[in-house]
Amino acid sequence: MNYKTAFRPVKDQVSAQEWQARLDLAACYRLVDKYDMTDLIYNHITARIPGTDHLLINLYGLVYKEITASSLVKINVEGEIISKPDTDYGINKSGYVIHGAIHKARPDVSCVLHTHTRAGMAVATMKCGLLPISQTSIRFVGHIGYHEYEGPAVELDERERLVRDLGPHDAMIMRNHGLLTCGATIQQAFNTMYQLELSCRSQVDAMAARTELTMPGENVLAHTAHLYQPGARRPYGVLEWPAMLRLLEAEQKNTDFPPYWH
């Protein structure tokens, strides 16, 4: 079987807008790996190619450290492959069932992330959901959806309920499953996932301490949540992104994995 992990560069075969989307999406995969939010070869991050109805998604079989700009697969929102590297690797059906539904229903969304982290899955099993017990988690008060578990996300009729439960939000907890975030940019979607994951980790730690927890009053919760929305002060992720790319570039010197920009 042809399961290679080095792929022919496609920079000269795509538009400048698509190449930039590929670079940012590949970097996003690497950052999700760096911050310990991966699950072997599973899960997906998708990005819309500007000015088109096409999406970019990972090959099903690569770990996130192996993903490069040229290894990404171009699909439409129905999951049909438009182009992909010369390899027997394909795509994971759940990737377009979940992601395609959101991209199709939310034209404001350019990127969707889905994870199965230890802390995310733990909070997804808690009846209380995400608690506003830290400044980080308060960001999501009134700005997060919940989707009940229906089994592995491979049935197309689940799409309507996924979209309904996400609503206008950029974050969702998929009960008994994992976490999902989206955003107007790849940078924003990553930042939201990082904050959601950190919120889940801190909640699991605090609840494991088996002590009484404190929560701010409703007026403080609403005010804080408002200030942390992308349009309130600044679009989150934009300022952080160049620093994250510098971090990846510096760490590239100490790894044998191909650079994300290949």
N, C-alpha and C positions, 0 to 999 in steps of 0.2 A: 504493500500500500504506500501511496505517496503522502507521507506525513512529515514533510520537512518543515523547518521553522524559519528558514531564510527565504525572503521573497524578493522578486524583481521590483526595483523602485518604480513608482507610478507617477511621480511628481510631474514629469513632462507629458503625461497623458490625461491630466485632469485640469480643471480650471483653478485659478489662484484661490478662489473662495473655497472650493472643495479641498484643496491641499491644506489650507489653514485649518479647516474643520478637522481634517485628518490629524494634523499635528496636535491640536488641542485635545482631541478625543484620545489619542494614544497617550498623551501626557496624563490625562485624567485616569486612564487605566493604571498607569504606573503609580500615581499618587494613591489610588485606592489600595494598591498592593503595599505601598510604603506604610500606610497607616493601618495596616492589619484589618482590612475590611473585605478580604477575598475568601472564597470557598472553593478550593482546588481549581477546576476549570469552569466552574458553574457561574451563573449570574451574567448580567449584561449591563452595558452602558451604551446608549444609542445617541446619535446626534443627527440633526437634520442638516442636509447640505443646503446652504443659503440659496434662495431663489428657485428651489426645486421641491418636489414631493418625495425625494429619495432620502433614505437614512443610511447611516454607517453603523455597523455592528461588528462584534468580534467573531473570529473563527471559533467554532466549538471544538476545543481540543488544546488550545494554547493557555498557559498560565498568563496572568496579567503582566508579569515581568518580560514576557516574550513579545507582547503586542507592539507593533510599530505602525506608523502612518500608512505604510504600503501593504500591511497585512489585513487591513480592515475590509469588510465586505459591504458592497453597496446593494441595498434592497429597497423595495417600495413598502408602503405601509401595510400591504397584505402579505408581506414576507417573501415575495418572489425575488430571487437573486437577479440583480442587474449585471453585476460584475464581481469577480472575486479572484484571489491569487490562484495560481496553478498548483492546486493541492487537493487531496481527497477530503480534507476537513470541510464541513459544512457549517450550518448555523443551528442553534438550539431553538426549537419551535416556540418555547415559552418566551423567547426574546421578542418575537414579533407579536405574539398574542397580547402580552402585557404592554410592551412599548408601542407597538403599532397602534393600539387602541387609543393611547394617550396622545400620541403625535397627531393622529387623525382628528381627534375631538378638540384638541387644544392647539390652535395655530400659534398661540403665544409661547408655546414650549419648543425650545430648540434641543434640549437634552433631557434624557431620563436615565436615572440610576436605580438599580435594584440590587440589594445585598441580602446575604444570609449570615450575619455576624452572630457571634455568641451572645452578646448583650442585646442586639436587636431582636433576635429570636426569643430571648428571655422576656423582654418587655412585651413582645407580641403575644405572649401567653398569659400576661397579667390582666385580670379583669379590669383593674384600675386604669390600664393604659399608661401613657406617659404622664408622669406627675410633674407639676411646676415647682420643683424643689431646688432648682439652681437657676442662675441667671441664663445659662445656656438653654435649659429646657423651657423657660418662660417664653422664650422667643416663639414657641410653637402654640401658645395658648390661643385658641380660636383660629388657628391656622394650620390644622392638621386633620386629615381624614382617617377613617378606619374601614378596612374591607374584611368581611368575614371569610374564613377559609372555605374553599370549595374543592380542594384537592389540587394536584399539580396543574398549573395554569396552561393547559393545552386545549381547552374547549373554547371555541370562538364565541359562544353565547355568553361567556363570562365577561367579555369586553365591555358590554353596556354597564354592568354593575361596577366594574373597576373604575370606569370614567365617572359614574354617578357618585361613588364613594370618595373619590379624590376631589370632585367638585372644582372650586376655583383655587384650591390650595396647591402648594409646591412640595408638600410632604404627606406621606401616608404610612400608617402602620398596617401591614397585612397580617391579620390575626393568625397566630400559629404558623407563621411563614417567615416574615422578614420585614425589611424596610424599603421604602421607595421615595425618591425625591425627583424633582424636575425643576427646570428653570428656563428663563429666557436666553441664557447662555450656558455653555459648558462650565464656565468658571462659577457661575452662580449655583448651578445644580450640584457641583462638587462641594462648594462651601456649605450648602444646606445639608447635604448628607454627612459631612464631617461633624457639623453641629448636632445633628440628630443622633448620630452614633455616640458622640461624647455625652449627650444627655442620657442615653440608655445605659452607658457604662457607669456614669455617676449614680444613676438610680439603682442599679443592681448593687453597687458597692454600698450605698447608703442603707438600702433595705437589708442587706446582709449583716449590717452592724447591729440589727435588732434593737434599735433605740427609737424613741419617738421622734418623728420628723416635723419640721416647721415649714409652713408655707406663707408667703406674703398675702396681704389682703387683696380682694378683688380689684380695687382701684389701682393698686400697684401692678398687679398682673396685667391688666389691660393696657396701662400706660407703657410698661416695659415691652410687651409684645408688639405694640405699635411702633416703638422706636427701633425695633429690630427688623422691621419689614424692609424689603429692598428699596422701596421708594421713599422711605421716611428720612433717611440721612444720606445714604449712598448705596449703590447696587453692590451687595456683598459678593465677594469673589474677585472683583476686578482689580482692586488694589493688591490683594494677596497673590494673584496668579503669577506675576513676574518673579516674585520671591520663590514660589513653588517650582517654577521652571529652572531657576538658578540652582535650587537644591538638587533637582534631578540631574542637571548637567554636571554638577560637582561630584555626585555619587556615581555617575557613569564611568568614571576613571577606575573604579574599584570593582567592576563587574564584567563578566564575559557575555552578558546578555546584549543583544543589539540595541543601539540607541533608539529611543522612541521616535526620533525624527527621520529614521530610515524608511 
